[in-house]
Amino acid sequence: MKAGIVRFPGSNCDEDAFHAVADILGQDAVYLWHKDHDLQGVDLVILPGGFSYGDYLRAGAIARFSPIMKEVVQHANRGGLVLGICNGFQIACEAGLLPGALLRNDTLRFVSAPVTLRVESIATRFTSQYHLGQQIRIPVAHGDGRYTADGDVLARLEGEGHVVFRYVDANGEPTGEANPNGSLRNIAGIVSEAGNVLGMMPHPERAMEAALGSTDGLPLFTSIVESLLGGVAA
């Protein structure tokens, strides 16, 4: 597997993603500059967390027009895998790769803390190594993580199994107290209709090693590797 991590001005989780792919998984990884027009033959594009272009106008709104994003959209349209984490999720929504939008947290405060997620679907190329209903601990770090969409979009996401992760409490319930940002229906991550683009606000690349407090992000990345190298269909 070869992964490309896009670097925008203001990205700050690009090295975390590179470390996860290259050092922990032992897979090929390259950085892709936001002005590039060449994806260098990667199988997976990672849109990392951070504050691309200072989050001016709206989180992800300017990054969506970076030259590299034309190539990323074409890659996704060909069925290539795209993983948008935090700011990358925001960018993916702005670029039309995923429905909905990420708005300012309902508390109007930046939140940085581990959260509990419930795995809502394992029938994706990103979650096959989890168990359905599994509770995992992964950190969040964002000020604009409130997922929102209209009622029809939400109904379609739920009905077609495109909600992949949901914020829950210690009992596995999607309560308001467990929701760090006010996301509708406690949604923490969704997958595209074609199943090849995943966007999520929590940071799985920061939950890959026991020394960091959790390895619950590791199955997400091993699911991707298995999908690409093991012949798992989308």
BELRALIN-V676013 format. One record per residue. N is the residue number from 0. RES is the residue in three letters. PSI is psi as a letter, one per 20 degrees, with the letter a starting at -180 (* if undefined). D_CENTER is the distance of its C-alpha to the mean C-alpha in Angstrom with 2 decimals. Layout:
<<N RES PSI D_CENTER> <N RES PSI D_CENTER>>
//
This chain:
<<0 MET q 18.28> <1 LYS p 17.65> <2 ALA q 14.38> <3 GLY p 14.35> <4 ILE o 12.59> <5 VAL p 13.28> <6 ARG o 15.32> <7 PHE q 15.98> <8 PRO o 18.74> <9 GLY i 17.27> <10 SER p 14.30> <11 ASN j 14.75> <12 CYS j 12.05> <13 ASP h 12.89> <14 GLU h 15.53> <15 ASP g 13.55> <16 ALA g 11.27> <17 PHE g 14.64> <18 HIS g 16.31> <19 ALA g 13.98> <20 VAL g 14.60> <21 ALA g 18.16> <22 ASP h 19.74> <23 ILE g 18.35> <24 LEU h 17.73> <25 GLY k 20.53> <26 GLN r 18.95> <27 ASP q 19.56> <28 ALA q 17.37> <29 VAL q 18.27> <30 TYR q 17.40> <31 LEU o 17.36> <32 TRP q 19.02> <33 HIS h 18.13> <34 LYS i 21.67> <35 ASP q 21.62> <36 HIS j 22.36> <37 ASP p 21.92> <38 LEU j 18.88> <39 GLN k 21.34> <40 GLY k 20.92> <41 VAL q 17.46> <42 ASP h 16.03> <43 LEU p 12.36> <44 VAL p 10.96> <45 ILE p 8.32> <46 LEU o 7.84> <47 PRO r 8.06> <48 GLY r 8.80> <49 GLY b 12.34> <50 PHE m 14.70> <51 SER p 15.06> <52 TYR k 18.68> <53 GLY j 19.20> <54 ASP k 17.26> <55 TYR q 20.59> <56 LEU f 21.26> <57 ARG q 17.86> <58 ALA p 14.48> <59 GLY i 13.23> <60 ALA h 16.49> <61 ILE g 18.30> <62 ALA h 15.66> <63 ARG h 15.41> <64 PHE j 19.01> <65 SER q 18.70> <66 PRO h 20.62> <67 ILE h 17.87> <68 MET h 15.82> <69 LYS g 18.72> <70 GLU h 18.30> <71 VAL g 14.56> <72 VAL g 15.41> <73 GLN g 18.34> <74 HIS g 16.46> <75 ALA h 14.23> <76 ASN h 17.51> <77 ARG i 19.13> <78 GLY j 16.74> <79 GLY q 14.88> <80 LEU p 11.42> <81 VAL p 8.53> <82 LEU o 5.07> <83 GLY o 3.64> <84 ILE p 3.28> <85 CYS d 6.07> <86 ASN h 8.49> <87 GLY h 6.46> <88 PHE g 5.27> <89 GLN g 8.99> <90 ILE g 10.14> <91 ALA h 8.89> <92 CYS g 10.75> <93 GLU h 13.58> <94 ALA i 13.98> <95 GLY j 14.40> <96 LEU h 11.84> <97 LEU q 10.72> <98 PRO r 13.30> <99 GLY a 13.86> <100 ALA q 13.27> <101 LEU p 12.23> <102 LEU r 15.59> <103 ARG p 17.31> <104 ASN q 17.23> <105 ASP h 20.26> <106 THR i 21.96> <107 LEU k 21.70> <108 ARG q 20.87> <109 PHE p 18.16> <110 VAL p 16.94> <111 SER o 16.28> <112 ALA q 16.72> <113 PRO q 15.70> <114 VAL r 14.88> <115 THR p 15.55> <116 LEU q 13.30> <117 ARG p 14.90> <118 VAL o 13.64> <119 GLU i 14.68> <120 SER p 14.57> <121 ILE j 15.25> <122 ALA l 16.29> <123 THR r 13.22> <124 ARG i 12.82> <125 PHE i 9.88> <126 THR j 11.87> <127 SER h 15.49> <128 GLN j 16.30> <129 TYR r 15.81> <130 HIS q 18.53> <131 LEU p 18.41> <132 GLY i 18.65> <133 GLN p 17.86> <134 GLN p 17.20> <135 ILE q 15.05> <136 ARG o 14.95> <137 ILE q 11.99> <138 PRO q 12.43> <139 VAL q 11.25> <140 ALA n 12.69> <141 HIS q 12.78> <142 GLY i 15.51> <143 ASP m 13.91> <144 GLY j 11.53> <145 ARG o 13.83> <146 TYR p 12.43> <147 THR q 15.47> <148 ALA r 16.92> <149 ASP r 20.48> <150 GLY h 22.08> <151 ASP g 22.21> <152 VAL g 18.50> <153 LEU g 17.84> <154 ALA h 20.62> <155 ARG g 19.30> <156 LEU g 15.80> <157 GLU g 17.69> <158 GLY h 20.51> <159 GLU j 18.74> <160 GLY k 16.40> <161 HIS i 13.13> <162 VAL o 12.08> <163 VAL h 10.32> <164 PHE q 10.15> <165 ARG q 12.75> <166 TYR p 14.20> <167 VAL r 17.63> <168 ASP a 20.64> <169 ALA i 22.47> <170 ASN j 24.13> <171 GLY j 21.03> <172 GLU p 21.77> <173 PRO m 19.44> <174 THR r 21.72> <175 GLY h 21.68> <176 GLU h 22.19> <177 ALA i 19.04> <178 ASN o 16.94> <179 PRO i 16.19> <180 ASN i 15.79> <181 GLY j 17.55> <182 SER p 14.80> <183 LEU p 16.81> <184 ARG k 17.37> <185 ASN k 15.27> <186 ILE p 12.07> <187 ALA h 8.99> <188 GLY q 6.65> <189 ILE r 8.10> <190 VAL q 8.94> <191 SER r 11.31> <192 GLU h 15.01> <193 ALA i 15.50> <194 GLY j 12.87> <195 ASN i 11.57> <196 VAL p 8.45> <197 LEU p 5.34> <198 GLY p 3.38> <199 MET q 3.36> <200 MET g 5.96> <201 PRO r 7.25> <202 HIS n 7.50> <203 PRO h 8.20> <204 GLU i 9.89> <205 ARG j 12.25> <206 ALA l 13.29> <207 MET i 14.77> <208 GLU p 18.39> <209 ALA h 20.96> <210 ALA h 22.25> <211 LEU j 19.19> <212 GLY i 19.74> <213 SER q 17.34> <214 THR j 16.42> <215 ASP i 14.22> <216 GLY i 11.14> <217 LEU g 13.50> <218 PRO h 13.74> <219 LEU g 10.19> <220 PHE h 11.26> <221 THR h 14.74> <222 SER g 13.79> <223 ILE g 12.51> <224 VAL g 15.76> <225 GLU g 17.83> <226 SER g 16.63> <227 LEU h 17.63> <228 LEU i 20.65> <229 GLY j 21.83> <230 GLY k 22.13> <231 VAL p 19.95> <232 ALA q 19.85> <233 ALA * 16.97>>
//
